[in-house]
Amino acid sequence: MKLAIYAITVNGAKQALRLKRALPYADVFVSEVGINECESAQPLTLPLSGFVEEKFSQYDGHIFIFASGIVSRVIAPLLGDKRTDPAVVCLDEQAKFAISMLSGHRGGANELTERVAYIVKATPVVTTASDVSESVSVDMLGAPFGWYLDPLTESAITPVSAAVVNDQPVAIVQSAGEKGWWTYEKRMPAHIICHDELEALDADEYQGAILISDEKQIDLEKWQNKLVLWRPKSIVLGIGCDRNTPVSVLKAGLAAFSDEFNISLASVYGLASIDLKADETGIIELAEENQWPFHTYAPQVLDTVKGIEKPSEYVKKVTGSCSVSEAAALKLSHTEKLVVSKWTFKQDGFNMTLACCRRAFSESLVWQNRKNWFGKKKHGGHGRHGMADQSNAAPHEEPIKVNAYGNEVVDGYQCKPKHPDLNRPMLYHRHHILLCEGGRCAKAGGKNLAHELRGLLKEMGLASGNKRIKVSRTLCAGACRNRSTMVIYQRDASETASVNNAHWLRNIEKLSENQWRELFLALAQDKPITQLLDPDYFAPIAAPSGDEQ
């Protein structure tokens, strides 16, 4: 971000110097009265309006260190469109408040305000509704990942943003791309629901929608002016061609490929091929024109890639690898599944091949369950997200529950077993997981994780029977340095050592749902989990030092 900093007083120049030291590539402009207070500053000449007008379009962001009223009058005649206007931040000369004044979202002023406030220890002032309420930012949701905001749905940004901040029903539908766009360490607002298929939703039930898709053609007829389309960088293309194939042929092949397989070229992450094509001018020109990274791999690397569907002995003889486009796409995408296998195209006597993979992105179970998924129970209510409104339903009263000892059971919970043997208070379990949900680290750790894991075990059939896995919450385990922590104990009546007994795991809030499933399955099958998870997940158990005894 190319920045300009302006100051017109002595104190303002001092604040400009503080900013310059933290933002060394910014240009600083100071009036004559304070020029000696800020090293490397350039002269700011009056009138101020004319000086700023000359600089306004030359920078991505402007930081003005003077009164907000002056800033307003100076920039007012220069404003054009929120899609192109630069970011404007106003800082008072005593560095008490940093104010995001223009292009808070798309121009980056909100983030710049937070940065400026951090540098000078000021209070950031951001008035954008979605930021203040810590909700979804419709027009910036995919920006951190380099996603492309499709201009086809530009007109829907305002009404969908209004629906978000006015607590009206909004759907976020994602079929591809990074999943970490919900960044707040709290549950998503109840009026926003998530789904993975647009066709499964009734457009009449929602005031707005955000679609994250890499498909080229999407039926938006029912979502006119209330759907915003983001194109994630999820597609990897493996490419091969004859030597000296013109870029025009490659472009024609890409266009035909896109049409035939409904792949949006706006979602292409990068190109991949064999080392023999590292200097292929047509591919290099194509990659540079579209700002796509171009990766090449040695034939012996490509020859061992898993997931190749159409290997060729002829290609092996010519290149040293049994596959080029398929193997390269699989390698760059870090997957073992092709979306489109080797496809051939010929024009003007030149041949090219393309293959396609979709980059896979996982999300930890903790973060996944901070989103509201269609059909799942609403937090704080008896209804379900995306289902018919039950707000007017009569309250459902249940008799007070008591456990086997005659004690009242907390509402929303139940005591198990329902018919216990009081001489055997704990049911049999093969494994017992003690999971720390202590208050000190719960916000950034594994709050509610135990509850989610119990549901997963029930679904997998491992919540009962001779392979039962029991999950218990603990309070602080004294291991906050490891974030969310758990210990696994394994019952074994035999004299042989249990392979999964007394393992301490850390950073478990990062585990995805698939990883939890694999972990539970390994426990049930008595397979060592040390061979399943990365060593970084295992907390070392060291003997106490002399100081700790």
N, C-alpha and C positions, 0 to 999 in steps of 0.2 A: 504494500500500500504506500503510494507516494504521498508524503505529508508536508503541509506547510503550517508553521506556527507564527502567530502575529502577536505583538505586544506594543502598547503605546504609552506605558508608564514605567517608572523605575522598578517598582515592585513587580509589575508584569514581566519586565525583562529578566528579573531574578527567577521567576517561575518558568520562563521560557528556557533559561539555562538548565534548570532541573530536568525539564522534559527532553531537551536536546541530548543530555548525557545518557538518558535512558532510551532515546530514539535517535541514534546517531546519524541515520540517513535522512532525517527530516531537514527541511530548509527553514531557517528562522529569519523573520523580518521584524526589526525593531526600530521604532521612531528615534529621532536624534536624541531625545532626552534620556533614553535608557540604553543607547548603543554600547556604552562602555561597560555595562553590567553583564553583557552576554557575549562571550567569546565566539568568534566565527559567525556572528549574526550579520545579515545583510541589511542595508538601510531601507526603512519603510518611509516612503514619501507621501505627503498629503496632496490632494484630498484622499481620504481613506477609500471612498467608494470607487474612485477611478483605479486606485492601486489594486484593490481586491478584484475588481472586474477583470483586469488583465490576467490575474493568476487563477481565477476560479476554475476554469476548465482544464488547467494544467496539472491539477493535483486530484488524487482520489479522496483526500480528507483534509479538512482545515480545522485548526485549533485556534480559536480567538481568545486572547486573555484580556478581555474587557467586558463591560456591561452587556447583558443580553439584549437590551433595547438597541444599543448601537449595532450589534450583530444583525438584529432583525432588519433594521433599516438598510444596512449595507448589502445584505444578500437578497432582499426582497425582489429587486428588479432583475436578478440573475437567475431566478428559479425557472426551471423548464418542466421536467418530468421526473417523478420519483424513481423511475427506472434508470435514469442517467445522471441525476443530480449527485454531486459528491457528498460525502459525510461532513457534517458541521458540528463541532463541539465547542461549547462556550465554557470558559473557566474564569472565575473571578480572580482578581490580582492577589488576594490573600489565600488562594487555593483552598477555600472552604467547600465549594460546590463545583462539580463538573456536570454540565448539562448537555444531553443529547438533543440537538435542535433540528437537525434535518437528515433525512435518509437513514433513519435509525436501523431499519432492517436491511434492506437491499444495498444500501450504501455503506453499511457497517458502522454507523455512528454509535450505536448502542455498545458494541464491543469496544470501540475506540474510547468511549466515555469511561467504561470500566477500567481500561488500561491507564488512561490519564489519571483517574482518581486514585488508582493503586500507586502510581509513581509519586504523586505529590501529597498522598494521604488525605485526599478530599472525599467528600460524600458524593457518590454518583447519583445523578438524577435522570432516570429513564421513565418516560411516561407512556411508552407503547403498551397497550392493554395486555397483549399476550405475554409480554415479558414480565410485567408487573404481577400478573396473576399466575405466572409460571405455568403457562399452557402451551399449546402448539402454535408455532409461527408458520402460517400457511406459505408465505413467500420466501422463507429462509430454511425450511425444514431440511432440504437436501443440500444446501450450500456447503456445509462442512465436509461433505463427501465428494464434492465436485459434480453433483447431479445437474442435469439440464432441465430448466423449467420450460416446458413446451409452450411456445407463444400461442398455440391453438386455443389454450384455455386461459389466456392472460386476463380476459374480462371477468373471469369467475373469482379472481383473487379477493376483490373487495367483498362481495357477498359471502364467500366462504369464511373469510376472516371475521366478518361481523357475526356469523353464526357461532364461531368458536368463542368469541368474547361475550356473547349474549346467552351462553348456555343452551343453545339450540342443538338438536341432534346432528352430529357430524360423524361420518364414517371415514376411516383411514384404511385403504385397501392396498396391500403390498404383496406382490408376487415375485419380486426380485430386489436385489440391492442390500446394502448394509442395514442392519436392524436397530442400530443404536441411536436412532434419532430422538427417542424420548430420554432426555438427559437429567431430569429432575429426580431426586431421591425421595419420591413420594408416589402415591398412586395417581394415575391419570384421572382427570376430571370425569365424572360419571356420565356426562352427556356425549363423550367421545368414545366410539367403539372401534375395534380393529377387526379386520377380516382379511382373507387371502384371495377372495374371488368376488369381483364386482357383480357378476351375474347372479350371485346368491342373495343380493340385497335388493330391497324394494325402494326405488328412488323416491317414491312419494313419502316415505317414512323419514327422510333426512332433508335438512336445510342446506347441507353442504357435504362435499366429499373431497378427499385427497387420494389420488391414485398414483401408486408407484409401480410402474410397469415398463418392461423393455419390448413389448409387442408394438408393431408398427400401426396396425389398424385396430382400433378399439371402438366399439359401438357406444357412443355417448349421447344417443338421441334422447334417452330418458333423463339425462343429467345436464341438459342445456343450461349453461351459465351458472351452474352450481357445483362444478367439478374442476379441480386443479390437478394437472397432470405433471408428475415429475418423472424424468428419465434417469434411472440409476446407471452407473457405469458398471454394468454386470456382465456384459458380453465380451468374450475373448474369441478372436478369429485366428485360426491357423491358416496360413496362406502359402501356396506354392505356385510357381509359374515358369514358363520358358524363359531362358536368358534373354534379356533386353525387351521384355514385354512392355509396351507403352503404358503409361499411367492411364490413358483414356480407356484402354481395354480393361484394366483393373477396376476402374470406376464403373464401367458398364457391367462387369461381373458382380460387383458389390450390389449395385442397384437391383439386378435380377435376383440375386440371392436374398436380398431384403424383402422383395415382393413375394417370392415363392414361399419363404418360410416365416413370413410375418415378423421379421426381426428389425427393430428400430436401430438405424445406424447411429442415432444420437446416444444410444446406450453402449456403444463399443468402448471397452476399456483399453484394449491394445491389440496389436498384431504379433503373431509369433511364427517363426519358420526355422529352417535348418541353417547352420553356419554358412553353407554354400551360398545363401541368399543375403548374407550380411551387407553385401555391396550392390544389391540389385536396385538400380536407380529408380525404377518405377515404384517399387514398394516403399523405398525411402521417401520419395516425393509424396506418395499417398499418405504416409504416416505423418509427415511434417505438415502437410496441408490441413489435416484433421486434428493435429496435436495429439496423435495416438503414440504411445510408446511402442517401439519395435524391438522385440527380443528374438534372439536366435540361439540355437542350442546345437551342441556337437551331435553327430549321428549316433555315437555310442550311448549318449544320454537318451535320445528320442527312442532308440530301439528297445529300451527297457521300460518304457512308460506303460502303465496299465490302462485298459479301457479302449485300446485300438480296435476298431470294428472291421476295417477294410485294409489289412496289410497287403503289401505287394512285393513279390520277389523281384520284379523288374525295378521298382523303386529302390529296393535293397541293393541291387547290383549297381545302380547308377549313383546313389547318394551315400550308401553305407547304412541306411536305416530303412526298415520295412514300411515306414510311414513318415510323411512330412507334415501335412496340414493337420491331420487328426492328432498325431503325437504332440505337435507343438502346441495346439490348443489345449490339450489335456495338461501338458506340463505347466503352461503359464497360468491356467485357471486353478491349479492345485486340486483338481477333481479327477474322478475316474469314470465320468459319464459324459458322453457326447450329447448335445442337444440336436445337432445336425452332423451326420457322418460325412465323409468325403464327397464333395459335390464338384462337378467339373463344368467348365465354361470355356467356350471357344469363340473367338472373334478375330477377324483379319489375319487368320493363320496362326494366332498365338493361343496357347492353352494356359489356363489357371485352375487351381483347385482351392476350395475353401472348406473349412470345417468349423464348427461352432461349439463352444462350451459356455455354460453359465457359472460365473463365480459363486461359490457357496459361502454363505455367511451364517454364523450361529449366534445365539444370544444366550446369556446365562439365564437359568430358570428364575433367578431372583428378579432380573430386569424384565424378563418376559411377563412375569406376573404382576408387574406394575402397570401393565397395559390392560385395558378392558376388552376382552374378547367376546365376540358375538355369541350369544347363547349361554354364556357363563353367568353365574350369580352376581348381581350387582353388589358392590361393597356398600354397606350401610343400609341395605334393604332386602326385601324378599323377592323382588323382580329379577329379570334377567336382561342383560344388555342386548339391545337390538330387538327385543320382543315387545309385545303389546304393553302399553302403559298400564301398570297396576297400582298407580298412586291413589286411585279412588276406591280400591278394593277394601272391603271391610277388614278391620284388624283381626288377625288370627290369634286366638287365645288358646294356650295349651296349659294343661295342669302342671303344677310345680313338680319337677322331677326330684326324686331323692335316690341316693345310691344304696347299696346293700347295707350300709351302716346307719341309714336313716338320715344322712346329711343332705342338705339341699345342693343340687347340681347347678352350676353357673349356667345362665341362659345361653343357648347356642352350643352347649357342649353335652356330652353324654359320658357316662361311666361304663367302662368295659372291664370284665365281661358282664353281661346282663344278669347271669345266674352264676355268681362266683362261688368257688369253694373258698371259704374264708381262711382255711388252713393252707391254702395255696394262692396267695393274693396276686401273684404275677403269672400270667399265662406263659406257655413255652414259646421261646423264640430262638431261632438259630443264630441270629446276629442282633446285637443291640448297639444302636448308634446314639451317642450322646452328643448333641449339637448345641454349641454355644450361641445363645441369642441374648447375650448380656446387654444391658442398657448403654454401656459406654461406647460400643461400636455398632449398635443395631442400625443406626441411620444409614451407614455406608456398608453395613455387613449383610447379615442374613435374616432380617426381620421377616417373620411369617414363613420362613423357609421350611421349618419342620412340618407345618400344616400342609404345605404344597407337596412335600415328599411323601407324607402319609397317603395323600390322594393318589400319587403316582404308584406307590406300592400296592394299593388296593386295586388299581387298574391292571397291574401286572400279575395279580394273583399271589403276591408275596406278603400280604398283610395277615395271613393266617396259614395254618398247616405246618408241616414239619420243616419248611424252609422259611418260616416267618422272619421278617426283618422288622424289628421294633425301633422306632425313632422317638427319642425323648429330648425335650428342651432342657437346657441347663441355664442357670444364671452365669455370671462371668466366670470363665475358666482360667482367668489370669493369663491369657495368651493373646491379648489384643494386638500385639505386634504382628500376629499372623492373620489379622482380619478375622473373618468367620472361620471357626475351627470346629473340628469334630473328632471323636475317637470311636473306633470300631472294636467291639468285643465279640468274640466268636465262641459259642459253646461247643465243646467237643468232649464226649465221654471217653474217647479212646486216649491212649497214652501218647499218640503221635502229636507233634506240634501242629497247631492250627495255622493254616497259611495266611489267614487274614485277621489274626487276633492282635489287638493292641496297636493298631496303626493309627497314628495321629495325622490328620489331614488339615491343611491350611488353605486359605484363599478359596474356599469352596463356593463362595458367592459367584465365582466366575464360571462354574460348571454349567453347561447347557443341559437342556432336558435330555437330549440323546446321550450325553455323557453320564448323567445320573442313571438312565436306563441301563447302559452298559455296565456301570458300576454295580447296580443291584443284581443284574444277571450274573456277573462274575461271582458275587458273594453266594448266590443261590447255587451255582455250579461248582463252588470251591475252586475257582481259578484265581491265581494270585493277582490282586489288583495292582501290585507293583509293576506288572507287565502291561497294564492297561492305561494308567495315568502317567503324565509327565512327572519326573522326579521333583519338580518344583512344588507339586501339590503335597508332598510328604514332609511333615515337620520333623527335623532330626531330634532324637531323644538322647541327650547327652547326660553323662554322669555329672552330678553337682560338683562345682569347684569348691575349693576350700572356703572361699568367701560366702558360699551359699549354703553350706552345711549347718 
